């Protein structure tokens, strides 16, 4: 069943902060562990935009991160990670290198530059400040939909957004997901109100409509943003987390398994024009008694949570002037 908030912050030791600029139609989201967290990443999209990613591979030296950042703005949005890093340095966070500390802040961005927002920011993009503001806003409770990194996100047929979900397993381990949905494809079955993620839904968290029966004839028709000449305006970036004790290699496997959630919730996914990426974090509070068997359950739960989070991000999106696509609620609510 979901945790009490049905958010990634049901994983003990995690907080999330959002900062949004609604004129810009963009923003940043920070996932902050109370203590440095073991982390890795899996990138399955063909067009990622990232900062500080190579060090998350299991063979690299640093095994823990101080924060993870998701941001809009395409490559300009990578400045959000620098803003978070600078603020964390002021607060005394970071990997110790002799007398100095260097905060480790992996960052991933999505492309939202042609979503109807005002991007005429001049010489300096605002993402460094958005990153700092998101960090200062961290809490165990946070909004979903058109906020943070999901403030201006879109899919092929509907507005995207920031989504999250959680689940508590029978062994007491908690798993959660956080995602900014800006996919090339669709999160709904054809142009219906039904979400591809419906088989994983908990407690009507995105409407309770299930899958359509029968499936519409165009259910698997590949409709993408390319149909509206918006090539490159894509990427679904996410993080999954657990309080189970994981090694860096196990976190890598968790990130790989969690990508199944994107494939279950979006059609198509992992395309050459998406930057689909999943971070995986462990806050290391519950030791696993049966590591291999438990990892199967944790990985499946991460995929399920991520699929649900995708649908929730689209479901909770809100309309704004100049949006290129409607919201789910505006069309079906």
C-alpha positions in Angstrom: 0.0 0.0 0.0 1.1 3.6 -0.4 2.8 5.4 2.4 0.9 8.1 4.4 1.7 10.9 1.9 1.9 8.8 -1.2 5.1 10.8 -2.0 8.7 9.9 -2.3 9.2 11.6 1.1 7.5 8.6 2.7 11.0 7.2 2.4 12.5 8.2 5.8 15.3 10.8 5.5 14.1 12.5 2.3 12.7 16.0 1.5 11.7 17.6 -1.7 11.6 21.3 -2.6 10.1 23.1 -5.7 10.6 26.5 -7.2 8.5 27.6 -10.2 8.4 30.7 -12.4 5.0 30.7 -14.0 5.8 33.4 -16.5 8.8 31.4 -17.6 6.7 28.1 -17.4 9.7 26.3 -15.9 11.3 25.5 -12.6 13.5 23.3 -10.5 13.0 20.4 -8.1 15.4 19.3 -5.4 15.5 15.9 -3.7 17.5 16.3 -0.5 18.5 13.4 1.8 19.0 14.2 5.5 22.4 12.6 5.2 24.4 11.8 2.0 22.7 8.9 0.2 24.1 6.1 -1.8 23.1 6.8 -5.4 23.4 5.6 -9.0 21.7 6.3 -12.3 20.4 4.6 -15.5 20.0 6.6 -18.7 17.8 4.9 -21.4 16.8 7.9 -23.5 18.8 9.0 -26.5 19.0 12.7 -25.7 19.9 13.3 -22.0 21.1 16.5 -20.5 23.1 16.0 -17.3 25.6 17.3 -14.7 27.8 15.2 -12.4 26.5 11.9 -13.8 29.7 9.8 -14.5 30.6 9.6 -10.8 27.4 7.7 -10.2 28.6 4.6 -12.0 29.4 1.8 -9.5 33.1 1.7 -10.3 33.7 5.4 -9.6 35.0 6.6 -6.2 32.3 8.8 -4.7 29.3 6.6 -3.6 27.0 9.1 -2.0 25.3 12.3 -3.1 24.2 15.4 -1.1 21.2 16.2 -3.4 19.6 15.4 -6.7 18.2 18.1 -9.0 15.6 17.9 -11.7 15.1 21.1 -13.8 13.5 22.5 -16.9 15.3 24.8 -19.2 17.2 22.3 -21.4 21.0 22.9 -21.0 20.4 26.3 -19.4 18.6 24.4 -16.5 21.9 22.7 -15.5 22.6 25.9 -13.6 20.0 24.8 -11.1 22.5 22.2 -9.9 25.1 24.8 -9.5 22.7 26.9 -7.5 21.9 24.0 -5.2 25.6 23.1 -4.9 26.5 26.7 -3.9 23.8 26.8 -1.3 24.7 23.4 0.2 28.3 24.6 0.4 27.1 27.6 2.4 25.3 25.2 4.8 28.4 23.0 5.3 27.4 20.0 3.1 29.8 18.1 0.9 32.4 15.5 0.2 35.5 16.2 2.2 38.7 16.9 0.2 41.3 17.9 2.7 40.2 21.1 4.4 37.3 21.8 1.9 33.9 20.2 1.2 32.5 19.8 -2.3 28.7 19.1 -2.4 27.8 16.3 -4.9 24.7 17.3 -6.8 23.9 15.3 -9.9 21.4 17.1 -12.1 19.2 16.2 -15.0 17.2 18.6 -17.2 14.2 18.5 -19.6 13.4 20.6 -22.6 10.6 23.1 -22.0 11.8 26.0 -24.1 8.9 26.2 -26.5 6.0 25.6 -24.2 4.5 29.2 -24.3 6.5 30.6 -21.5 8.6 33.8 -21.6 12.2 32.7 -22.1 13.6 36.1 -22.9 15.9 36.1 -19.8 18.8 38.0 -21.4 22.4 37.3 -20.5 21.7 35.0 -17.5 19.2 32.3 -17.3 17.3 32.1 -13.9 17.9 28.5 -13.1 20.7 29.0 -10.5 18.3 31.1 -8.5 15.5 28.6 -9.0 17.8 25.8 -7.7 18.6 27.8 -4.6 15.0 28.6 -4.0 13.9 25.0 -4.4 16.5 23.9 -1.9 15.3 26.5 0.6 11.8 25.2 0.2 12.4 21.5 1.0 9.7 19.7 3.0 8.2 16.3 3.5 5.0 17.7 1.8 5.0 19.2 -1.6 2.6 19.8 -4.5 2.2 17.8 -7.7 1.4 18.8 -11.2 2.6 22.1 -12.8 5.3 22.9 -10.2 9.1 22.7 -10.0 10.7 20.9 -12.8 7.2 20.0 -14.1 6.0 23.6 -14.2 6.0 23.7 -18.0 6.2 20.0 -18.9 4.2 18.6 -21.8 3.4 15.2 -23.5 2.3 14.6 -27.0 -1.4 15.2 -26.2 -1.6 16.6 -22.7 0.3 18.8 -20.3 2.8 16.9 -18.2 3.9 17.7 -14.7 5.7 16.7 -11.5 4.5 13.4 -10.1 5.3 11.2 -7.1 4.1 8.0 -5.4 5.2 5.5 -2.7 4.6 2.0 -1.5 5.4 0.2 1.8 6.4 -3.5 1.2 5.5 -6.4 3.4 9.0 -6.5 4.8 8.7 -2.9 6.0 10.9 -1.3 3.3 9.5 1.9 1.8 10.0 2.7 -1.9 9.1 6.0 -3.6 9.4 7.8 -7.0 9.6 11.4 -8.1 9.3 12.3 -11.8 9.0 15.3 -14.1 7.0 14.1 -17.1 7.9 15.8 -20.4 7.6 12.8 -22.7 7.8 12.7 -26.5 4.9 10.2 -26.4 1.6 9.9 -24.4 0.7 8.9 -20.9 -2.9 8.0 -21.9 -4.2 5.2 -24.0 -4.7 6.9 -27.3 -6.7 10.1 -26.8 -8.9 8.6 -24.0 -8.9 9.6 -20.3 -7.4 6.3 -19.4 -3.8 6.1 -18.2 -1.4 3.4 -19.4 -0.3 3.1 -15.8 -3.9 2.1 -14.7 -3.0 -1.5 -13.7 -0.7 -0.1 -10.9 -3.1 2.5 -9.6 -3.7 2.7 -5.8 -6.8 4.2 -4.2 -8.0 6.1 -7.3 -4.9 8.3 -7.2 -5.4 9.4 -10.8 -9.1 9.0 -11.3 -9.7 5.2 -10.9 -10.8 4.7 -14.6 -8.8 1.6 -15.3 -8.0 0.6 -18.8 -10.6 1.1 -21.6 -12.4 -2.0 -22.8 -12.0 -2.7 -25.6 -8.8 -0.8 -26.3 -9.4 1.9 -28.9 -8.1 1.1 -32.4 -5.5 3.9 -32.1 -4.2 2.7 -28.7 -0.8 1.8 -29.9 -0.6 4.4 -32.7 2.7 6.2 -32.2 1.7 9.9 -31.8 4.5 12.1 -30.6 5.4 15.8 -30.3 7.0 15.3 -33.8 3.5 15.5 -35.1 3.5 19.2 -34.1 7.1 19.8 -35.3 8.5 19.9 -31.8 11.5 17.6 -32.2 13.7 17.7 -29.1 11.1 19.0 -26.8 11.2 15.9 -24.6 12.6 14.0 -21.6 11.2 12.3 -18.6 13.6 12.6 -15.7 13.0 10.8 -12.4 14.4 9.6 -9.1 13.4 6.5 -7.1 14.4 5.9 -3.5 14.3 3.4 -0.7 15.2 3.2 2.9 16.8 -0.3 2.3 20.5 -0.5 2.7 21.9 -0.8 -0.9 25.4 -0.8 -2.3 26.1 1.5 -5.2 25.9 -1.4 -7.6 22.5 -2.4 -6.2 21.3 1.2 -6.6 22.4 1.0 -10.3 20.2 -2.2 -10.7 17.4 -0.4 -9.0 17.6 2.5 -11.4 17.6 0.0 -14.4 14.6 -1.8 -13.0 12.7 1.4 -12.3 12.8 2.3 -16.0 10.2 -0.3 -16.6 7.8 2.1 -14.9 8.4 4.6 -17.7 7.8 1.9 -20.3 4.5 0.9 -18.5 3.3 4.5 -18.3 4.4 6.2 -21.5 4.0 5.2 -25.2 6.5 5.3 -26.7 9.3 5.6 -24.2 13.1 5.6 -24.3 13.2 7.1 -27.8 16.2 8.7 -29.6 14.6 12.1 -28.9 13.8 11.5 -25.2 16.4 12.0 -22.4 14.8 9.4 -20.1 16.8 9.1 -17.0 16.3 7.6 -13.5 18.3 8.3 -10.4 18.2 5.7 -7.6 18.9 6.6 -4.0 19.2 4.6 -0.7 18.9 6.3 2.6 20.3 3.1 4.2 18.0 2.7 7.2 16.8 -0.9 6.8 19.1 -3.8 6.3 17.9 -6.5 3.9 17.7 -10.1 5.3 17.5 -11.7 1.8 19.3 -9.3 -0.4 18.7 -10.9 -3.8 15.1 -11.8 -3.2 14.3 -8.4 -1.6 16.0 -6.6 -4.5 13.5 -8.2 -6.9 10.6 -6.8 -4.8 12.2 -3.4 -4.4 12.9 -3.1 -8.1 9.4 -4.1 -9.1 8.0 -1.6 -6.5 10.2 1.2 -7.9 8.9 0.5 -11.4 5.3 0.5 -10.1 5.7 3.7 -8.2 7.3 5.4 -11.1 4.5 4.4 -13.5 2.0 5.8 -10.9 4.0 8.9 -10.5 4.0 9.6 -14.2 0.2 9.4 -14.3 -0.2 11.5 -11.2 2.0 14.2 -12.7 -0.2 14.5 -15.8 -3.4 14.1 -13.7 -2.5 17.0 -11.4 -1.3 19.5 -14.1 -3.0 22.9 -14.2 -3.7 25.1 -17.1 -1.9 28.4 -17.9 -2.3 31.0 -20.6 -0.6 30.0 -23.8 -0.3 26.3 -23.1 0.4 24.4 -26.3 -1.7 21.4 -25.1 -4.6 20.9 -22.7 -4.5 19.5 -19.2 -6.0 16.1 -18.4 -8.5 17.8 -16.1 -9.4 20.5 -18.7 -10.1 17.8 -21.2 -11.6 15.0 -19.1 -12.2 16.3 -15.6 
